Amino acid sequence: MDLNEIKKADEKINSFIALDREGVIKSSGAGGLAGLTLAVKSNICVEGMLTSAASKTLENYVSPYDATVVERIKKAGGRIAGMANMDEFACGASGETSFYGPTDNPSARGRIPGGSSSGSTAAVAAGLVDAALGSDTGGSIRNPASHCGVVGFKPTYGVVSRYGLIDMAMSLDQIGPIARDVKTAAVLLENIAGHDPKDGTSLKLEPSFYGFSKKLNPWLKGRRLGYAKEFDSLISDQGIKKAIRAAVDKMSSAGAEIVEVTLPNLEMALPTYYLNVYVEFFSATRKYDGRRYGHKIEDVCGEEVLRRILLGNYISQKEYSGKYYRKALQARSVIRKELLDALDGVDVLVGPTVPKLPHKVGTRIDDPMVMYAYDIFTTPVNLAGLPAGSVPAGKADGIPTGLQVIGKPLGDQDVLDVMHAFEQL
Ligand code: GLN
């Protein structure tokens, strides 16, 4: 699609904040991404483009530089169509907190596409682009992939450079690919992954770690897939429960061995995640004081961002840190250990991506816990720094839902393999 076609098709979806109308994004035209058109989430810096994180705070921020992932996309010949809509500063699970208005779900019109990588995912689902970059702090790639019926992958923490990503919570954020099939996601991933001296948390790995798309192995026979017994009681939607059960049965019929594992403190993931996020997000937003960039964040931001800043500020105060933050860090290591124990002896875990179906755009949600509940199965993965992806697992009530595959640290290839294998069944 050319930009005019994208613009026209996007009128009802609102997946883009800014298209590259002036042709400021130059790509080499040759390389591993040649021929692919991409969308970039608006919290990833693209030189010459509005990189607003969908907030009024940065409504005039045109990035003077490229994030490492963008530099690599250009070098690999990918064509970036523009900047995708998202939840404000990546805080949300519905796409509705954007200053630029909500995005529609192309696969279930009138419903939220999920978030926070709402626009990136909707643009892929609507066929406006071949693939997109999202960021995932607690599920923001996998959650919308599930709701929109596409593929989303969050790499092991440190596999993809965060240089040029507007932080939400530094110790959890990872950039990753969204596409309509696993192969395209793997191609995008291998072109953006790799050590980056500009990011202190970026990992230096053997060359054999990469080359994901060529290594994709659709073989399920003999694979050991863990399924946590706690999943079932935490899926609130019966249709999702059925779809996930059917997905697991299908893989078992294809020769995979399903192993029951346990994650006894899975329910602790949400409070643990949000306490960690509040503190890190508060600290990340201190630079938006109105002097360096645009507006002072507290003066112009939406309700959810403000809630996180106020709570983060409160929790960070010295007298409370022992009470909340230190406990949250301890809980984080408990969750990490439980996941690693569950993964010991299996290749990957499989289960639901989300516990419930996407609500109708504009539904009034007064209790933030109702929105946070979408993140129950995705946040533990970020707390543990693991790789995980969501792959379409059919529909519940006509609405797509995804199967989540979770891997061991640096087991990115295993996750992609199982996603790819499932996609072929
Ligand atoms: N929904 C989660 C949150 O609001 C996840 C967001 C994300 O991954 N960026 O924090």
Residues whose N, C-alpha, C, O or C-beta is under 5 A from the ligand:
A	BS01	LIG	A90 C91 G92 A93 G115 S116 S135 D136 T137 G138 G139 S140 D375
